[in-house]
Amino acid sequence: MEQITLENLFLVFFGAITIDFITGVLVSAKNGRLKSRTCSNGMFRSIGECIVLGIFIGISTIMPNFNMIFSTFICGFIFKEGLSIIENLIGLDVWIPDSLKKMLEVGINKLENMEGK
């Protein structure tokens, strides 16, 4: 059985970034809030994340003992992009299971409560 490599995880992450970007643009266009500045900021953020993960992959070739730690970081980035994609799909009125919507609502409410303190 082939091991999941950092490179493969990076490709999944890059695919998630692409889907997130496309769905984000669609939501913004639907809501009449599509702006080049917002689009640029999102792209620069994504490029920065790709650079960080590329550095992780480079370091892992020198120090393979860190592969598990770097894999965890990349999985965290993939998870974050997945949440963003789900939020965008909700904004596009795509059917999403209520359990996922509830999870997002609880997370958002907790964040808002922490910011208010």
N, C-alpha and C positions, 0 to 999 in steps of 0.2 A: 504494500500500500504506500502510495506516494505521500510524503510529508507536506503539509501546507507550509509554503515558504513565505518569507517576508515579501518577496517580489509579487507573489500571487495575492497576498493580502493588500498590497499597494494597488494592484490592478482593480481589485474589488472596490477599494476606496476611491480610486479615480473614476470608476464607473458610477459610483454613488454621487460623487461631486458633479459629474456631468448631468445626471438625472435631476439632482437638486437644483442645479443652475437653470435647466430648461423649465422645470415645474415652477421655480421661483419667478422666472420671467413671465410665464403664462399667468400666474396669480396676479402679479403686478399689472400686467396688461389688462386683465379682466377687471381689476379694481380701479383702473385709470391712474395708477401710481407708478408707471414705468418711467424710470429716470436713469440717465446714463451714469450719474454719480453713484447711485445705489448699486447699479450693475458693476461698475468698476470696483467699488469697495468689496463687493462679494467675490469678484474674480481675484483681487489682490490677496484677500484672506485665504482663498483656496490655494493660490499659488504658494503662499507662505507655509500653509500646512503641508503641501507636497514637498517643499524644500526641506522642512523639518523631518518628514518621514524618509526622504531620500538620504538625509544625513544619517538617520538611524540605520538604514540599510547599509550605507557605507561603513559605519562603525561596526556593524555586525559581521562584516567580512574580516575585519581585523580582530575583533573580540567576539567569537561566536557564543560565548557564555551568556551574552546579553540578549540572545534571540527571544527568549520567553518574555522578557520585560518589554522589548520592542514590539513583539506580537500583541501584547496586551494594550499598548498605546495605540497601535493601528486599529485594533478591534474597537477601542473606545472612540476613535475618530469615525469609524464606519457606523457605529451605533448612533453617534451624534448626527451624521448625515442622514441616516435612516429616519430619525425623528423629524428632521427638517423636511424630508420628502413627504412623510405622513401629514405634517402640518400643511404643506403645499397642496397635497391631494384633497385635504378637507376644504381648503380655500377654493379648489376647483370643483367642488361639489361631487367628488368621486366617492362612492360608497366605501366607507371604512367601518370595520366592526366597532360597535359601541364600547367594547372593553378597551380598545386602543385609544379611542377618544377620551374615555374616562381617565386613563393613565396620563395622557397629555394634560388634561385639565388639572389633575391633582398636582403634577409636577409644576405647572405654571403657577398655580395658586400658592404652592410652597415657596417658590422663588419670589413671587410678589410680596408675600408675608415677610420673608427674610429681608428684602430690600426696604420694607417700611419700618423695620426696627432700628 
